[in-house]
Amino acid sequence: MVIGKSYENGYLSETEVRELASQAFAEHDMTGQRVLVIIPDHTRTAPIPMFFRLFHELLGERVAALDYLVASGTHKPMSEEALRHRVGITAEEHRQRYAGVRLFNHRWDLPDTFATLGVITEHETRDTTQGLLAEPVTVAVNKLVFDYDQLIICGPTFPHEVVGFSGGNKYFFPGIGGQAVIDFTHWLGAVITSMKIIGTKDTPVRRLIDRAASFIDRPKLCFSLVVRDEGLAGLFIGTPEEAWSAAADLSAKLHVIYVDKPFRRVLSIMPEMYDDLWLGAKGMYKLEPVIADGGEVVIYAPHITEVSYSHGKILDQIGYHVRDYFLKQWDRFKDYPWCVLAHSTHLRGVGTYDAETGVEEPRIQVTLATGIPEERCRRIGLGYLDPASIDPAEWEGREDEGILVVHKAGEMLYRLSEAGKSQIEQIANRANQ
């Protein structure tokens, strides 16, 4: 049973959150247990400091341990200062009031991080993906989870380019999961295409992530958050599957903006929580469905100076391309990390590639107005604009001209309304022909 409360036009108070959490902990007695809370890194908007204080208030004196692990996937590790900021405490508070609480980075880059749990068989992957991909997938997870009696996921749900909606068991995979599941699920999402999968609740990727999470034999309780404008619009507590499901339903109502016609040019203004293009690419994913054929999205982020702190060298080698560029040259690219190939196609968007002529035709243009040099942008297959040449105010108020400005891009998904749905369906269908 899911414990929850939500508002479509309001926010939960901290008192309401405390009541829901108290009810959940009354039903799930953790007295004397070692508890590990799995939380997002700085790239997800969520009131984690409130939950950190609340969990300490409700559990701190009852449990044997109350520690935190950041589900960073393949993002770079956070500094000690950044970890404390994520949970809303100072160094002095950590030394005194919260001295017993440990904050862990997930070190995806260190092989010793992981414990192998089993294998999702080739038959299962073929069946789940309806034949799109078929091979055995080794399931590995951060072995730290096995030092604890109870796991708590605490994080938000938003529309997501790989899995449909983030949250739930996604905090295990890719959050603290091994490379095999990350590569397989990300490439599966890329084969389906972000255009088709983003904002869709039931997806093959979600089913595979849930299957991988079933290998983790620890009790799991999920606090699924739905955040809007920094406020908490919904909280659902239960199993990762059930709590996420309720959160995804609310996210579909609150995190999707419908427009009546596509735009020829979009300026995606990225917040500083996205500190490289790997993260800032969300300014493309969330806007792609409402950009007209032949249109352009400009990712405006002067603070971004790196393509990817984790995967930049590989992206410099392969560049950014449409899906079929890789599929039709699979022998050439199959040994690269599939999650990096997936990111490449997601940012480049839907398009075509003719293997005989070598001609690649993306549906839209992706232009960077960042601190990444022009030469590097061109070399990896993306357009360039000097960010100093852009005054967002000059782009504002020009929707009638087919120009859209999106502030704090990356979390709200844009879609065509019923009036324009046939066009978006045609685009998505072309992407899968």
C-alpha positions as CSV (number, residue, x, y, z in Angstrom):
1,M,0.0,0.0,0.0
2,V,1.3,3.5,-0.9
3,I,1.2,6.2,1.7
4,G,0.9,9.5,0.0
5,K,-0.4,13.0,-0.5
6,S,-0.3,15.4,-3.4
7,Y,-1.5,18.7,-4.8
8,E,-1.9,19.7,-8.4
9,N,-2.1,23.3,-7.5
10,G,-0.3,23.5,-4.2
11,Y,2.5,22.1,-2.0
12,L,2.9,19.9,1.0
13,S,3.9,21.5,4.2
14,E,6.8,20.1,6.3
15,T,4.1,19.1,8.8
16,E,2.3,17.0,6.2
17,V,5.6,15.4,5.1
18,R,6.4,14.6,8.7
19,E,3.0,13.0,9.3
20,L,3.4,10.8,6.1
21,A,6.9,9.8,7.1
22,S,5.9,9.0,10.7
23,Q,3.1,6.8,9.4
24,A,5.5,5.0,7.1
25,F,8.1,4.4,9.8
26,A,5.4,3.2,12.1
27,E,4.4,0.5,9.6
28,H,8.1,-0.3,8.7
29,D,9.8,-0.6,12.1
30,M,13.5,-0.1,11.7
31,T,14.5,0.0,15.3
32,G,18.0,-1.3,15.8
33,Q,18.6,-1.7,12.1
34,R,21.4,-0.3,9.9
35,V,19.7,2.0,7.4
36,L,21.1,3.4,4.1
37,V,19.3,6.2,2.3
38,I,20.0,6.5,-1.4
39,I,19.6,10.1,-2.7
40,P,20.3,12.0,-6.0
41,D,23.3,14.1,-6.6
42,H,23.1,17.9,-7.3
43,T,21.7,17.4,-10.8
44,R,18.1,16.7,-9.5
45,T,15.9,19.4,-7.9
46,A,14.6,18.0,-4.6
47,P,14.2,19.1,-0.9
48,I,16.8,16.6,0.2
49,P,17.9,18.8,3.2
50,M,14.3,18.6,4.6
51,F,14.3,14.8,4.4
52,F,17.8,14.6,5.9
53,R,16.6,16.5,8.9
54,L,13.3,14.6,9.1
55,F,14.9,11.2,8.9
56,H,17.4,12.1,11.6
57,E,14.5,13.3,13.8
58,L,12.4,10.2,13.3
59,L,15.1,7.5,13.0
60,G,18.3,8.9,14.4
61,E,17.8,7.6,18.0
62,R,16.2,4.3,17.0
63,V,18.5,2.9,14.3
64,A,22.0,1.4,14.6
65,A,23.2,3.5,11.6
66,L,21.7,6.1,9.3
67,D,24.0,6.8,6.3
68,Y,23.6,8.2,2.8
69,L,24.8,7.1,-0.6
70,V,24.6,9.4,-3.6
71,A,23.1,7.7,-6.7
72,S,25.3,9.5,-9.2
73,G,25.3,6.9,-12.0
74,T,28.4,7.7,-14.0
75,H,28.5,11.4,-13.0
76,K,31.7,12.7,-11.3
77,P,32.0,12.2,-7.5
78,M,31.0,15.1,-5.3
79,S,33.4,16.8,-3.0
80,E,32.9,16.6,0.8
81,E,31.6,20.1,0.8
82,A,29.2,19.3,-2.1
83,L,28.0,16.2,-0.2
84,R,27.2,18.2,2.9
85,H,25.5,20.9,0.8
86,R,23.3,18.2,-0.8
87,V,21.9,17.3,2.5
88,G,21.9,20.8,3.9
89,I,24.4,20.8,6.7
90,T,27.6,22.6,7.5
91,A,31.0,21.0,8.3
92,E,30.5,21.9,11.9
93,E,27.0,20.4,12.0
94,H,28.5,17.2,10.5
95,R,31.1,17.1,13.2
96,Q,28.7,17.6,16.0
97,R,24.9,17.0,15.7
98,Y,25.3,14.6,12.8
99,A,28.6,13.1,13.7
100,G,27.3,9.5,13.3
101,V,26.0,10.1,9.8
102,R,28.3,9.0,6.9
103,L,27.9,10.4,3.4
104,F,29.1,8.2,0.5
105,N,29.8,8.9,-3.1
106,H,29.0,6.1,-5.5
107,R,32.3,5.3,-7.2
108,W,31.2,3.8,-10.5
109,D,34.7,4.2,-11.9
110,L,36.3,1.7,-9.3
111,P,35.7,-2.0,-10.1
112,D,36.0,-2.9,-6.4
113,T,32.8,-0.8,-5.8
114,F,30.5,-3.6,-7.0
115,A,29.1,-7.0,-6.1
116,T,27.7,-9.2,-8.9
117,L,24.2,-10.5,-8.1
118,G,23.3,-12.5,-11.1
119,V,22.3,-12.4,-14.8
120,I,19.2,-11.3,-16.7
121,T,19.1,-14.0,-19.4
122,E,19.1,-13.5,-23.1
123,H,15.6,-14.9,-23.2
124,E,14.4,-12.3,-20.7
125,T,16.0,-9.4,-22.5
126,R,14.6,-10.5,-25.9
127,D,11.1,-10.9,-24.4
128,T,11.2,-7.6,-22.5
129,T,12.5,-5.6,-25.5
130,Q,10.2,-7.4,-28.0
131,G,13.3,-8.5,-29.9
132,L,15.1,-5.1,-30.1
133,L,18.0,-6.3,-28.1
134,A,18.8,-9.8,-26.9
135,E,21.8,-10.8,-24.8
136,P,22.5,-11.7,-21.2
137,V,23.1,-8.8,-18.9
138,T,25.2,-9.1,-15.7
139,V,23.6,-7.4,-12.7
140,A,26.0,-5.7,-10.3
141,V,25.4,-3.1,-7.6
142,N,27.4,-1.1,-5.1
143,K,28.3,-3.7,-2.5
144,L,27.8,-1.1,0.2
145,V,24.1,-1.8,0.3
146,F,24.8,-5.2,1.8
147,D,26.3,-3.6,4.9
148,Y,22.7,-2.5,5.8
149,D,19.4,-4.0,6.9
150,Q,17.1,-1.5,5.2
151,L,17.4,0.6,2.1
152,I,15.5,3.8,1.6
153,I,15.3,5.6,-1.8
154,C,14.6,9.3,-1.5
155,G,14.4,11.2,-4.7
156,P,12.3,13.0,-7.3
157,T,10.5,11.8,-10.4
158,F,10.6,13.7,-13.7
159,P,10.1,12.8,-17.4
160,H,13.3,11.1,-18.5
161,E,14.8,10.5,-21.9
162,V,16.1,6.9,-21.3
163,V,13.5,5.3,-19.1
164,G,10.3,7.4,-19.6
165,F,10.1,8.8,-16.0
166,S,13.0,8.9,-13.5
167,G,12.8,7.7,-9.9
168,G,12.0,4.5,-8.1
169,N,14.4,1.6,-9.0
170,K,16.3,4.0,-11.3
171,Y,18.2,5.0,-8.1
172,F,19.7,1.5,-8.2
173,F,20.2,1.3,-11.9
174,P,21.9,3.3,-13.1
175,G,22.2,5.2,-9.8
176,I,24.4,2.7,-8.0
177,G,24.5,0.0,-10.6
178,G,27.2,-1.7,-12.7
179,Q,28.1,-0.9,-16.2
180,A,26.4,-3.8,-17.9
181,V,22.9,-2.8,-16.9
182,I,23.7,0.9,-17.5
183,D,24.9,0.2,-21.1
184,F,22.1,-2.1,-22.0
185,T,19.3,0.0,-20.7
186,H,20.6,3.3,-22.1
187,W,21.2,1.8,-25.6
188,L,17.8,0.2,-25.5
189,G,16.3,3.7,-24.8
190,A,18.4,5.1,-27.7
191,V,17.2,2.4,-30.1
192,I,13.6,3.2,-29.2
193,T,14.6,6.9,-29.3
194,S,14.1,9.6,-26.7
195,M,11.3,11.2,-28.8
196,K,9.2,8.1,-28.3
197,I,10.2,7.1,-24.8
198,I,10.4,10.4,-22.8
199,G,7.3,10.9,-20.7
200,T,6.0,7.4,-21.3
201,K,5.3,5.5,-18.1
202,D,5.4,1.8,-19.2
203,T,8.6,1.2,-21.1
204,P,10.9,-1.8,-21.8
205,V,13.7,0.1,-20.1
206,R,11.7,0.6,-16.9
207,R,10.8,-3.1,-16.9
208,L,14.4,-4.1,-17.2
209,I,15.5,-1.8,-14.4
210,D,12.8,-3.2,-12.1
211,R,14.0,-6.7,-13.0
212,A,17.6,-5.8,-12.1
213,A,16.5,-4.3,-8.8
214,S,14.7,-7.6,-7.9
215,F,18.2,-9.1,-7.5
216,I,18.9,-6.9,-4.5
217,D,17.8,-8.9,-1.5
218,R,17.3,-6.1,1.0
219,P,14.1,-4.5,2.2
220,K,13.4,-1.4,0.2
221,L,11.2,1.6,1.0
222,C,10.9,4.4,-1.5
223,F,10.1,8.1,-0.8
224,S,9.1,9.2,-4.3
225,L,9.0,13.0,-4.6
226,V,7.2,15.2,-7.2
227,V,8.9,18.6,-7.2
228,R,7.5,21.7,-8.9
229,D,9.2,25.1,-8.7
230,E,11.3,24.1,-5.7
231,G,8.2,23.0,-3.8
232,L,7.1,19.5,-3.0
233,A,3.8,18.9,-4.8
234,G,3.6,15.2,-4.0
235,L,5.1,12.5,-1.7
236,F,4.4,8.8,-2.2
237,I,5.9,6.2,0.2
238,G,5.9,2.4,-0.5
239,T,7.8,-0.1,-2.6
240,P,10.0,1.4,-5.3
241,E,7.6,0.1,-7.9
242,E,4.3,1.3,-6.3
243,A,5.6,4.7,-5.0
244,W,7.3,5.5,-8.3
245,S,4.1,4.6,-10.2
246,A,2.0,7.1,-8.2
247,A,4.7,9.7,-8.6
248,A,5.0,9.2,-12.4
249,D,1.2,9.7,-12.7
250,L,1.5,13.1,-10.9
251,S,4.7,14.0,-12.8
252,A,2.8,13.4,-16.1
253,K,0.3,16.1,-15.0
254,L,2.8,18.6,-13.6
255,H,5.9,18.3,-15.6
256,V,4.6,18.4,-19.2
257,I,3.8,21.7,-20.9
258,Y,1.7,21.4,-24.0
259,V,1.9,23.8,-26.9
260,D,-0.3,24.1,-30.0
261,K,2.4,24.3,-32.7
262,P,6.1,23.5,-33.0
263,F,8.8,26.2,-32.8
264,R,11.5,26.8,-35.3
265,R,14.0,28.0,-32.7
266,V,14.3,27.3,-29.0
267,L,16.7,28.9,-26.5
268,S,17.2,26.4,-23.6
269,I,18.7,28.3,-20.7
270,M,20.5,25.7,-18.5
271,P,20.9,26.2,-14.7
272,E,24.3,25.8,-13.1
273,M,23.4,22.4,-11.5
274,Y,24.2,21.0,-15.0
275,D,27.9,21.5,-15.1
276,D,28.8,19.7,-18.3
277,L,27.1,18.9,-21.6
278,W,26.4,15.3,-20.5
279,L,24.0,16.9,-18.0
280,G,23.1,20.0,-19.9
281,A,21.8,18.0,-22.9
282,K,18.5,17.8,-21.0
283,G,17.9,21.2,-22.5
284,M,17.6,19.3,-25.8
285,Y,15.8,16.1,-24.7
286,K,12.9,18.0,-23.0
287,L,12.4,20.3,-26.0
288,E,12.9,18.1,-29.0
289,P,9.2,17.1,-29.3
290,V,8.2,20.7,-30.0
291,I,10.9,21.8,-32.4
292,A,9.8,21.9,-36.1
293,D,11.5,19.9,-38.8
294,G,14.6,21.9,-39.8
295,G,14.4,23.9,-36.6
296,E,17.1,24.6,-34.0
297,V,17.6,24.2,-30.3
298,V,20.3,26.4,-28.7
299,I,21.7,25.2,-25.4
300,Y,22.6,28.4,-23.6
301,A,25.0,27.6,-20.7
302,P,28.1,29.9,-20.6
303,H,29.1,28.1,-17.4
304,I,29.6,24.7,-19.2
305,T,33.2,24.3,-20.4
306,E,33.3,20.5,-20.7
307,V,31.5,17.9,-22.9
308,S,31.6,15.3,-20.1
309,Y,33.8,15.0,-17.1
310,S,33.4,11.2,-17.2
311,H,33.1,10.4,-20.9
312,G,34.5,13.4,-22.8
313,K,37.4,11.6,-24.3
314,I,35.1,9.0,-25.9
315,L,32.7,11.6,-27.1
316,D,35.6,13.4,-28.8
317,Q,36.3,10.2,-30.7
318,I,32.7,9.3,-31.7
319,G,31.0,12.7,-31.9
320,Y,27.3,13.3,-31.8
321,H,25.2,11.4,-34.3
322,V,21.7,10.2,-35.0
323,R,20.8,6.6,-34.0
324,D,21.1,5.1,-37.4
325,Y,24.7,6.4,-37.8
326,F,25.7,3.9,-35.2
327,L,23.2,1.1,-36.0
328,K,24.3,1.0,-39.7
329,Q,27.9,0.9,-38.7
330,W,27.5,-1.4,-35.7
331,D,30.7,-3.3,-36.1
332,R,32.6,-0.1,-35.9
333,F,31.0,1.2,-32.8
334,K,29.7,-1.8,-30.8
335,D,32.8,-1.9,-28.5
336,Y,32.3,1.6,-27.3
337,P,30.4,2.1,-24.0
338,W,26.7,1.8,-25.1
339,C,25.6,4.5,-22.6
340,V,27.9,7.0,-24.3
341,L,26.6,6.0,-27.7
342,A,23.1,6.5,-26.3
343,H,23.9,10.0,-25.0
344,S,25.3,10.9,-28.4
345,T,22.1,9.9,-30.2
346,H,19.8,11.5,-27.6
347,L,21.5,14.9,-27.9
348,R,21.7,14.8,-31.7
349,G,18.1,13.8,-31.9
350,V,16.0,11.9,-34.5
351,G,17.4,11.7,-38.1
352,T,18.5,9.5,-40.9
353,Y,21.8,8.0,-42.1
354,D,22.5,6.6,-45.5
355,A,25.2,4.0,-45.2
356,E,25.9,3.9,-49.0
357,T,26.4,7.7,-49.3
358,G,27.6,8.4,-45.8
359,V,25.0,11.2,-45.6
360,E,23.6,12.0,-42.2
361,E,20.5,14.1,-41.9
362,P,19.4,15.1,-38.4
363,R,15.9,16.4,-38.1
364,I,16.9,19.5,-36.2
365,Q,20.1,21.5,-35.5
366,V,21.7,21.4,-32.1
367,T,23.8,24.5,-31.3
368,L,25.9,25.1,-28.2
369,A,26.2,28.5,-26.7
370,T,28.5,27.4,-23.9
371,G,32.1,27.7,-22.8
372,I,33.1,24.8,-25.0
373,P,35.3,26.1,-27.8
374,E,33.9,26.4,-31.3
375,E,36.5,24.1,-32.8
376,R,35.5,21.3,-30.4
377,C,31.8,21.9,-31.0
378,R,32.3,21.6,-34.8
379,R,34.5,18.5,-34.4
380,I,31.9,16.6,-32.4
381,G,29.2,17.5,-34.9
382,L,27.4,20.3,-33.1
383,G,26.8,23.9,-34.0
384,Y,28.3,26.9,-32.1
385,L,27.2,30.3,-31.0
386,D,29.3,32.7,-28.9
387,P,27.3,32.9,-25.7
388,A,28.4,36.5,-25.3
389,S,26.5,37.3,-28.5
390,I,23.2,36.1,-26.9
391,D,20.9,38.4,-24.9
392,P,18.0,36.1,-23.8
393,A,15.8,39.2,-23.4
394,E,16.0,39.7,-27.2
395,W,14.5,36.2,-27.7
396,E,11.7,36.7,-25.2
397,G,8.1,37.3,-26.3
398,R,8.5,36.0,-29.8
399,E,6.4,32.9,-29.7
400,D,4.3,34.2,-32.6
401,E,7.6,34.2,-34.7
402,G,8.2,30.6,-33.7
403,I,10.9,31.4,-31.1
404,L,10.7,30.0,-27.6
405,V,12.8,30.8,-24.5
406,V,12.8,28.2,-21.7
407,H,14.4,29.2,-18.4
408,K,15.8,26.5,-16.1
409,A,15.4,24.0,-18.9
410,G,16.0,20.4,-18.3
411,E,13.1,19.2,-16.0
412,M,9.9,20.3,-17.8
413,L,9.0,18.2,-20.8
414,Y,7.4,20.1,-23.8
415,R,4.9,18.3,-26.0
416,L,2.5,19.3,-28.7
417,S,-1.1,19.5,-27.6
418,E,-4.0,17.5,-29.2
419,A,-4.0,20.1,-32.0
420,G,-0.5,19.2,-33.0
421,K,-0.3,15.6,-31.8
422,S,-0.6,14.0,-35.3
423,Q,2.6,15.8,-36.3
424,I,4.5,14.5,-33.3
425,E,3.3,11.0,-33.9
426,Q,4.4,11.2,-37.5
427,I,7.9,12.3,-36.3
428,A,8.1,9.5,-33.7
429,N,7.0,6.9,-36.2
430,R,9.6,8.0,-38.7
431,A,12.2,7.6,-36.0
432,N,11.4,3.9,-35.7
433,Q,11.0,3.0,-39.4
